[in-house]
Amino acid sequence: MTDDAHPPVELEGDDLATWSALATVLEWLPPALDAQLQRDAGITHFEYGVLYALSRAEDRTLRMSVLADYANSTLSRLSRAAARLEGRGWLRREPDPADGRYTLAVLTDAGRAAVAGATPGHVATVHRLVLDRLTPAQARQLREISLRVARAVREEGGWRPPSGGAER
């Protein structure tokens, strides 16, 4: 924590070491996750996240706007990914019957099979690169720290596994 009245002008010491460690993870981890998923499933980590969120949603369906929010994505980027996934038969888009101004993304049976097929390799990579490197206490700390930082970036936080009813 810093004194808001006198913010530091540059990072140094422990602050620099902490930030550089996190910045390195932020740069190195996404390409490592992409490489594994591209090699094993022919999809990006972003596309996997879209499929995974849909696989956990009620009726395997989410509004595109909700899905974009979960993915911290613009609707344009999500639409391009959805088009690629539609081309593979893994997702379909349809008007929301509750409000035709919205578009729903629906995971198909083939999409459910694709995410199920991609998940074991992804889970193994996440364990190898992150979770297996930590003690249970460190994993809890990482989760708490990550949630705190995420809330500093965006108050509402990010996607969380549904605990009861899934959002539509």
N, C-alpha and C positions, 0 to 999 in steps of 0.2 A: 504494500500500500504506500502511496505517496501523499505528500501534503499538497492538496489541490491549489493552495495559494502559491506554492513554489514548485511547480512540476520540474522534473529533471530535464536537462536539455539534451542529454544523450544517455544511452544505456551503457552501463559499465559494471564490473564486478559480478556479483551474484545475479543481478538483474539481466545482464548481458548473457551470462551462462544459461540461465533459465530460458530466456527468450530464444537464444540460438538453438537450444536443444528442441524446443517446441517447433520453431520455424523449420528445422531440418525434418522433423517428423511430418509436418504439414506438406512439405515438398516431396519427400521420398515415399510416403505411404500410399498416396493415391495411384501413382504409376505402378507400384508393386501389385496393388489390388487389381488394377486394370489388366496388367500383363497376365496374371493367373486366369482371370475370367475370360480374356480374349483367347488365350491358348486353349482352355478347357471347354468353354461354352460359346465362344464367338460373340460375346457381348461385353460392353463396358461396365464398370462398377456403377455408373449412373443408371444404365439400363437394368442392371440387376436390382438396384434399389427400387426402381419403379415396379418391376415384377414382384419383388418381395413385399413391398407395401400393399400392392393389390392382393397378393396371396393371403395376407393377414386381415384384409378388410372384410366387413360384412358383405356377403354375396359376391366377394372378390371384385367389388365395384367401388370406385371413388370418383368424385367430380374431378375433372382435370385441374381446376383451380386449387383444390385441396391437395392433390398429388403434387402440383408444382410447389406449393408451400412446404410440404414435407421434404421435397427434394431441394429446397432453396434454389428453385429454378424459375426462369421466365416461362410463360406459357409457350412462347415461340420455341425455346430449346426443348421443352417437354413434348411439344407437338411433333418436332422432327424425330425425337426418339420414339414416340408413339407410332409414327408412320413406319419407322424401321421395324418395330415390333409387330405392327399390323401386317407388314409384308411377310413376316415369318409365320403369321397365323397365331401369334401368342397373345394378342390384345385386339380388342375392337372398341371403336368409339361409337357412341350413340347419344341422341338427345336425352336429356334428363326428363322423364315423364312428369316429374313434380314441378319442373320449371324449365321450359324449352330454351331459355337463354343460356343454360349450362350444358356442357357436354360431359358425359360419363366415360370413364375408361373402365373396361371390363376385361378381366383376365380370362382367357379361354382355357379349355381343358388342356390344349397343347401348351399354352403358356404356363399353366400350373405344373405340367410335366417338365417343362424347360427349367423353371426355377427350382424344382425339386432335384433335377439332375445337376444343376450348377451349385447348389447349396453345399454339398459335402466338400468339394474342393475349396470353396470360398471359406467355409468354416475352418478347414485345416490351415489355410493361409492366415486367417485372422489369429488362430491359436499360435501358429509358428512365429508370426511377426510381432504379436502383441501379448495375448493372454498368457501364453506359456512362459513369457519372460518375467511375469509378475507374480508375487505372492498374492494370496487372497486379500490380504490387507491393502496391498498396493493397487490391486484391481478395484477395490472399493474406493480408494483415494482417487484413482484416475477417473472413475465414473463421477464422483462428487466434484472434482476439479473441472472436468469437462462440462458438466451441467452448469456449473457456476459461470464458466467462461461463455458458454453458449447463451445463457440468459443475459450476459453483459452485451453480447452482440445483438441478440434479438430477444426481447422480454419474454415472448411466448415459448422460447426454447425450440427444440426440433421435434422430429418424429419420435414417437415413443410407441412401443408395442401396446396394442389395445389391452386394457385391463378388464373390460367388460363389454360394453357396446362399442362397436367401431363407428367412427365418424364417416358420414357419407358425403 
